[in-house]
Amino acid sequence: MTLKYKTKGFVFKKNNVNESDRIFSVFTHDFGRLDIFSKAIRKTVSKLRSGIDIFFMSEIEFIQGKNRKTLTDTAIIEKFDNIWQDLEKFKTANRIGEILDNFIKGEEKDEEIFILISEVMEKLNIQKPFRETINQPIIFYYFLWNFFSIQGYRSEVQKCAGCHEKLNPYNIYFSGKEGGIICGNCAKSKKNCPEPCRRINSDIVKILRLILSKDWQTLSKLKIEQSSQKLLSEVSENAIHAFCPSIMHYTIT
């Protein structure tokens, strides 16, 4: 007897295969990542296509075959219409999908990640159009750093990750390899390392502290200078490369 499974999940990737089939990568509430084969879903007559697409939160039903999972039924929970209607929002959702695809390879239930995805997609969906806000990338960084934290890569942002002493706000660096913010003395001792430390300012420390404490109310009101946005991008890229060397090609733009 073939067993059917039902769960809800966020679709973060899709790949077309054969003439009319598709494989959806979904982070589900009950199973973690699933890669589900959808037979003939690209045909206009398919009854499944209206209930699932990339960046949808969908209820899905599937059967487990010998070599793959096959979609049998689906229904929309949330389409996130505002994301689909704003190109910059869509790009941000795509970056989130790339992180999920690169970091999560197997099936393992993780309710914290599921909650984080749901929270971030809701924020992205209700946020004003990106062209109307100065801190437009902050939603992505909110996801990224909290995702790292759940995965076991929580960065030290309260004291020096190297010597554990109090940080001097005028002489601070970030090192993904060292696990967070480090002081000038520790950075000096690492100057000949293959992965150099990145000098940062106190604004970056403040932003990372707010992100990791999930203080969205304060974060959403921040006016981040262009120079600090650039630094935050560089620091985030440093962390990605340190935490997952297999995706050294990934660059934040």
C-alpha positions in Angstrom: 0.0 0.0 0.0 1.3 3.4 -1.0 1.5 5.9 1.9 0.4 9.5 1.4 1.9 12.3 3.4 0.6 15.8 4.0 2.5 18.9 5.2 2.9 22.6 4.6 6.0 24.2 3.3 7.7 27.1 1.6 8.8 26.6 -2.0 12.3 28.0 -2.5 13.4 26.5 -5.8 11.9 24.9 -8.9 13.5 23.1 -11.8 11.9 22.1 -15.1 12.6 18.5 -16.1 11.5 16.5 -19.2 8.8 18.2 -21.4 6.2 19.1 -18.8 7.4 18.0 -15.4 9.0 20.0 -12.5 10.8 19.4 -9.3 10.0 21.7 -6.4 12.4 22.2 -3.5 10.3 22.9 -0.4 11.2 23.5 3.2 8.4 21.8 5.1 7.1 22.0 8.6 7.2 18.3 9.3 10.1 17.0 7.2 12.5 19.8 6.6 13.7 20.0 3.0 11.9 17.9 0.4 12.5 17.7 -3.4 9.2 16.7 -4.9 8.6 15.6 -8.4 5.5 17.0 -10.1 4.3 15.1 -13.1 3.0 17.1 -16.0 2.5 20.2 -13.8 3.6 22.6 -16.6 0.7 21.6 -18.7 -2.1 24.2 -18.7 -4.7 21.5 -17.8 -2.8 20.4 -14.7 -4.9 20.7 -11.6 -1.8 21.0 -9.4 -0.2 24.1 -10.9 -2.5 26.7 -9.2 -1.6 25.5 -5.7 2.2 25.6 -5.9 4.9 27.8 -7.3 8.2 29.3 -6.2 7.9 31.5 -3.0 4.5 30.1 -2.2 3.6 28.7 1.2 1.5 25.7 0.2 -0.1 22.7 1.7 1.2 19.7 -0.1 0.3 16.0 -0.3 2.8 13.5 -1.8 3.6 9.8 -2.0 7.0 8.2 -1.4 8.1 6.0 -4.3 11.2 3.9 -4.5 13.4 6.7 -5.8 11.4 9.9 -5.4 8.6 11.7 -3.8 5.7 12.6 -6.2 3.2 15.4 -5.6 -0.4 14.3 -5.6 -2.3 17.4 -4.3 -1.6 21.0 -3.3 -3.3 24.1 -2.1 -2.1 27.7 -1.5 -1.7 28.9 2.1 -0.1 32.2 1.2 1.0 33.4 -2.3 2.8 36.6 -1.0 1.4 38.7 -3.8 3.4 41.8 -2.9 6.7 39.9 -3.4 5.6 38.8 -6.9 4.6 42.4 -7.8 7.9 44.0 -6.7 11.1 43.1 -8.6 13.4 44.0 -5.7 11.3 42.0 -3.2 11.4 39.1 -5.6 15.2 39.3 -5.9 15.4 39.3 -2.1 13.2 36.2 -1.9 15.4 34.6 -4.5 18.6 35.3 -2.4 16.9 33.6 0.6 16.1 30.7 -1.6 19.7 30.4 -2.7 20.9 30.3 0.9 18.4 27.6 1.8 19.4 25.6 -1.3 23.1 25.8 -0.6 23.0 25.2 3.2 20.2 22.6 3.5 20.8 19.4 1.7 19.0 16.6 3.5 15.6 15.9 5.2 15.6 17.1 8.8 12.7 18.7 10.6 13.7 22.1 12.0 10.8 24.1 13.3 13.0 27.1 14.1 14.0 27.5 10.5 10.4 27.0 9.3 9.3 29.8 11.7 12.1 32.1 10.6 11.2 31.6 6.9 7.5 32.3 7.6 8.4 35.4 9.6 10.8 36.8 7.0 8.5 36.2 4.1 5.6 37.9 5.9 7.9 40.9 6.6 9.0 41.0 3.0 5.4 40.8 1.8 4.1 43.7 3.9 7.1 46.0 3.7 6.8 49.2 1.7 8.1 49.1 -1.8 11.9 48.8 -1.6 12.4 52.1 -3.5 10.6 53.9 -0.7 12.8 52.7 2.1 16.5 53.4 2.9 17.2 50.1 4.7 15.8 47.8 2.0 18.4 45.0 2.4 17.8 44.6 6.1 15.2 41.8 5.7 17.7 39.6 3.9 20.3 40.2 6.6 17.8 39.5 9.3 17.1 36.2 7.7 20.8 35.4 7.0 22.3 36.0 10.4 19.4 34.3 12.3 19.6 31.4 9.9 23.3 31.0 10.7 22.5 31.2 14.4 19.9 28.4 14.1 22.4 26.3 12.1 24.9 26.6 15.0 27.0 29.5 13.6 25.9 32.2 16.0 28.4 35.1 15.8 29.9 36.6 18.9 28.9 40.3 18.8 29.0 41.3 22.5 32.7 40.8 23.2 35.9 39.8 21.3 35.4 36.3 19.8 39.2 35.8 20.2 40.3 37.0 23.6 36.8 37.5 25.1 37.6 41.0 26.3 35.4 44.1 26.0 35.4 45.6 22.5 36.9 49.0 21.6 34.3 50.6 19.3 37.1 52.4 17.4 39.2 49.4 16.7 37.1 46.4 15.8 37.1 43.7 13.0 35.0 40.9 11.8 36.3 37.4 11.2 33.9 34.6 10.2 36.7 32.1 10.9 37.1 33.4 14.4 33.3 33.4 14.9 32.4 37.0 15.0 33.7 40.5 16.1 37.3 40.6 17.3 39.4 43.4 18.8 42.3 45.1 17.1 45.0 43.1 19.0 43.4 39.8 17.9 43.1 41.0 14.3 46.7 42.0 14.3 47.7 38.5 15.3 45.7 37.2 12.3 47.0 39.5 9.7 48.9 36.8 7.8 46.0 34.3 7.8 44.6 33.2 4.4 41.3 34.8 5.3 42.0 38.4 6.4 39.8 40.1 9.0 37.6 42.9 7.8 37.7 46.2 9.7 34.2 47.4 10.6 32.6 50.3 12.5 30.4 50.4 15.6 27.3 50.7 13.4 27.8 47.1 12.1 28.1 45.8 15.6 24.9 47.6 16.6 23.0 46.2 13.5 24.2 42.7 14.2 23.2 42.9 17.8 19.7 44.1 16.9 19.4 41.3 14.2 20.5 38.5 16.5 18.2 39.8 19.3 15.4 39.9 16.7 14.6 43.5 17.6 12.6 44.1 14.4 10.9 47.2 15.7 14.2 49.0 16.1 15.7 47.5 12.9 12.8 48.6 10.7 13.3 52.2 11.7 17.1 52.3 11.2 18.5 54.7 8.6 21.7 52.9 7.5 24.3 54.9 5.7 25.5 53.6 2.3 29.0 53.0 3.6 27.6 50.8 6.5 25.4 48.9 4.0 28.5 48.1 2.0 30.3 47.0 5.1 27.4 44.8 6.2 27.3 43.2 2.8 31.1 42.4 3.0 30.8 41.0 6.5 27.9 38.8 5.5 29.8 37.5 2.5 32.7 36.8 4.8 30.5 34.8 7.1 28.9 32.8 4.3 32.4 31.8 3.0 33.6 30.9 6.5 30.5 28.9 7.5 30.1 27.0 4.2 33.4 26.8 2.2 31.7 24.7 -0.4 29.9 27.8 -1.7 32.8 30.2 -2.0 31.4 31.4 -5.3 28.4 33.0 -3.6 28.5 36.8 -3.6 26.1 39.2 -2.1 25.2 42.1 -4.5 
